Structure formats: C-alpha cells, structure tokens
Amino acid sequence: MATITLNGNPIHTCGELPAVGSPTPVFTLTRTDLRDLTSVDLEGKRVLLSIFPSLDTSTCAESVRKFNALTADLTDTVLLCVSMDLPFAQDLFCGSKSLERAVPASTFRHPEFGAQFGVTLIDGPMRGLLARAVVALDENGTVIHTELVPELTREPDYDLAVHAIRSHHHPCPEDALESTE
C-alpha cells in the first residue's frame, strides 16, 4: 500500500507499483472497439503506460495531451492511456482532441489491472478509480521506469518518463547502418 494525497488529504493505493527491473504483470485491457488488448499484444514494443483516474478531469486530459506530443517521434513506442473510463468515452475524447499517438484502454472489464499495478485507490472520494501513475516498459516487457504521482491533482514528470523510454532505445540494425553512412 502506498500513501498519496488528494488536495493535500492522505489517500491510499491497494499496493505498490511494479519494481524497476521486474517483468511487467500480465494484463488485459479493453480497446475502444471493445476488443481485448493484452500485454502479449505489446511484446517487442516499448510501452509508456499513462495511468489515471478519468479523462474527464483537467489534469488527466492535460497529461494525455502532453505525452501525445512528447512521444510523437517515438514510432516504436506505444502510449497506452489507462483509466476506468468506458471505451466509448475514451474514443470520443481522443478523437475530438486529435490524439493520434494515444492508445486508450479501459479497465472496466478488467479491474484486476489496478491490483496488478498497485494503483487502485482504496479510500477517499475517488476510491475504486486508479491513481495517477506512469510505468515505462522496454521492448522485452521489463519495467524501466515508474512514478506514482504523490498528489493526485498534479501532473506526472513527463521528462523523466520520456527520457527513460528514449535512453532504453535499441536501434534496429538498419537504423545503425543509416547512422554510420
């Protein structure tokens, strides 16, 4: 269990984020077209999981917009935006804001995601929703960065998360050839 705050008042999560260096928990989420999205589908790609309570709050909406912009050139990285919002609302939000990088995924069918990542809020007015957190995975599914945002109304450290993804970039052999010519 971790303690964070909501407007300065202590609230708690159901557990702890996965440790850096550990394999990502196996998970299933729901895409906007209602198909499953699993951790197996993401194998071989770097993943930035932006986890938050709801797109219908200004901080969450801003974090999706910023991560979308900061990862624009990271074509081999999946920006997975995870909340309990229904897939229909996620699709409407991302479509209306032209957030082409963001891959919204809902936990509405898979509430175990919150327990697997230790992010379900267990008390306070937002209990049952997910805390604001960032988890970065390398192409092998290994956790390379985590942040549990200490105050729910604040934004995550975008630069640290994006730096973690960029610094773990392993270019393809073709990329290496191009850079030496």
C-alpha positions as CSV (number, residue, x, y, z in Angstrom):
1,M,0.0,0.0,0.0
2,A,1.2,3.5,-0.9
3,T,0.1,6.8,0.5
4,I,-0.6,9.7,-1.8
5,T,-2.7,12.8,-1.4
6,L,-5.8,14.3,-2.9
7,N,-5.8,18.1,-2.4
8,G,-3.4,17.5,0.5
9,N,-5.5,14.8,2.2
10,P,-3.9,11.4,2.5
11,I,-5.4,8.6,0.4
12,H,-4.1,5.1,-0.2
13,T,-3.5,2.7,-3.1
14,C,-4.1,-1.0,-2.9
15,G,-0.4,-1.9,-3.4
16,E,2.9,-0.8,-4.9
17,L,3.9,-0.1,-8.5
18,P,6.0,-3.0,-10.1
19,A,9.7,-2.7,-9.3
20,V,12.1,-1.3,-11.9
21,G,13.8,-4.3,-13.5
22,S,10.9,-6.7,-13.0
23,P,8.8,-8.1,-15.8
24,T,5.5,-6.3,-16.3
25,P,2.5,-8.0,-14.8
26,V,0.5,-9.9,-17.5
27,F,-2.6,-7.8,-18.1
28,T,-5.7,-7.4,-20.2
29,L,-7.5,-4.1,-21.0
30,T,-10.4,-3.2,-23.4
31,R,-9.7,-1.2,-26.6
32,T,-12.1,1.5,-27.9
33,D,-13.5,-1.1,-30.4
34,L,-14.3,-3.4,-27.4
35,R,-11.6,-5.9,-28.3
36,D,-9.1,-7.1,-25.7
37,L,-5.6,-5.6,-25.6
38,T,-3.2,-7.7,-23.7
39,S,0.4,-7.4,-22.6
40,V,1.2,-10.2,-25.1
41,D,0.0,-7.9,-27.9
42,L,2.6,-5.3,-26.9
43,E,5.6,-7.7,-26.9
44,G,8.6,-6.3,-28.9
45,K,7.4,-2.7,-28.4
46,R,8.4,-0.1,-25.8
47,V,5.3,0.9,-23.8
48,L,4.6,4.0,-21.8
49,L,1.6,3.4,-19.6
50,S,-0.1,6.6,-18.5
51,I,-2.5,5.6,-15.8
52,F,-5.0,8.0,-14.3
53,P,-8.5,8.3,-12.7
54,S,-10.5,9.7,-15.6
55,L,-10.2,11.6,-18.9
56,D,-13.0,13.8,-17.6
57,T,-10.6,15.7,-15.2
58,S,-8.4,18.5,-16.5
59,T,-5.1,17.1,-15.1
60,C,-5.7,13.7,-16.8
61,A,-6.7,15.3,-20.1
62,E,-3.6,17.5,-20.0
63,S,-1.3,14.5,-19.3
64,V,-2.7,12.6,-22.3
65,R,-2.1,15.7,-24.5
66,K,1.5,16.2,-23.2
67,F,2.5,12.6,-23.5
68,N,1.0,12.5,-27.0
69,A,3.1,15.5,-28.1
70,L,6.3,14.3,-26.3
71,T,6.2,10.8,-27.9
72,A,5.3,12.0,-31.4
73,D,8.7,10.8,-32.9
74,L,8.8,7.5,-30.9
75,T,7.2,5.4,-33.6
76,D,8.2,2.1,-31.9
77,T,6.7,3.2,-28.6
78,V,3.0,2.6,-27.6
79,L,1.5,5.3,-25.5
80,L,-1.1,3.4,-23.5
81,C,-3.6,5.6,-21.7
82,V,-5.3,3.5,-19.0
83,S,-8.3,4.5,-17.0
84,M,-11.7,3.1,-15.9
85,D,-13.4,5.4,-18.4
86,L,-15.7,3.4,-20.7
87,P,-14.1,2.7,-24.2
88,F,-16.8,4.9,-25.8
89,A,-15.8,8.0,-23.8
90,Q,-12.1,7.3,-24.3
91,D,-12.6,7.1,-28.1
92,L,-14.7,10.3,-28.1
93,F,-12.1,12.2,-26.1
94,C,-9.0,11.1,-28.1
95,G,-10.8,11.6,-31.4
96,S,-12.0,15.0,-30.5
97,K,-8.6,16.1,-29.4
98,S,-6.7,14.6,-32.4
99,L,-4.5,12.5,-30.1
100,E,-3.2,10.1,-32.7
101,R,-0.4,8.7,-30.5
102,A,-2.6,7.8,-27.6
103,V,-4.0,4.3,-27.4
104,P,-6.8,4.5,-24.8
105,A,-7.5,1.3,-22.9
106,S,-10.2,0.8,-20.2
107,T,-10.1,-1.4,-17.1
108,F,-13.9,-1.6,-16.9
109,R,-13.9,-5.3,-17.7
110,H,-10.5,-6.0,-16.1
111,P,-10.4,-4.2,-12.7
112,E,-7.6,-6.6,-11.7
113,F,-5.3,-4.3,-13.6
114,G,-5.4,-1.8,-10.7
115,A,-4.4,-4.6,-8.3
116,Q,-1.7,-5.9,-10.6
117,F,-0.1,-2.5,-10.8
118,G,-0.9,-1.5,-7.2
119,V,-2.8,1.6,-8.4
120,T,-6.4,1.1,-7.3
121,L,-7.4,3.8,-4.8
122,I,-8.9,2.1,-1.7
123,D,-10.2,5.1,0.2
124,G,-11.1,8.8,-0.2
125,P,-13.7,10.2,-2.5
126,M,-12.1,8.7,-5.6
127,R,-11.8,5.2,-4.2
128,G,-12.2,2.5,-6.8
129,L,-10.6,4.6,-9.5
130,L,-6.9,4.4,-10.5
131,A,-4.2,6.6,-9.1
132,R,-2.1,8.8,-11.4
133,A,1.0,6.8,-12.3
134,V,3.4,6.2,-15.1
135,V,5.1,2.9,-15.9
136,A,7.6,2.5,-18.8
137,L,8.4,-0.8,-20.3
138,D,11.3,-1.7,-22.7
139,E,10.7,-4.0,-25.7
140,N,11.1,-7.1,-23.5
141,G,8.3,-6.1,-21.2
142,T,10.7,-5.2,-18.4
143,V,9.8,-2.2,-16.2
144,I,12.3,0.6,-16.8
145,H,10.7,3.5,-15.0
146,T,7.8,4.1,-12.6
147,E,6.2,7.1,-11.0
148,L,3.3,7.2,-8.6
149,V,2.3,10.8,-8.6
150,P,2.3,11.9,-5.0
151,E,-0.6,14.4,-5.3
152,L,-3.5,13.1,-7.4
153,T,-4.3,16.6,-8.8
154,R,-0.7,17.1,-10.1
155,E,0.8,16.0,-13.4
156,P,3.5,13.3,-13.7
157,D,7.1,14.1,-14.5
158,Y,6.8,13.9,-18.3
159,D,10.5,14.5,-19.0
160,L,11.7,11.7,-16.7
161,A,9.3,9.2,-18.2
162,V,10.1,10.1,-21.8
163,H,13.8,10.1,-21.0
164,A,13.5,6.6,-19.6
165,I,12.0,5.4,-22.9
166,R,14.5,7.2,-25.1
167,S,17.5,6.1,-23.1
168,H,16.5,2.4,-23.4
169,H,16.2,2.7,-27.2
170,H,18.0,-0.1,-29.0
171,P,18.2,0.8,-32.7
172,C,17.4,-1.8,-35.3
173,P,20.5,-2.9,-37.3
174,E,19.1,-0.9,-40.3
175,D,19.0,2.2,-38.1
176,A,22.6,1.6,-37.1
177,L,23.6,1.3,-40.7
178,E,21.9,4.6,-41.6
179,S,23.6,6.4,-38.8
180,T,27.1,5.4,-40.0
181,E,26.7,6.4,-43.6
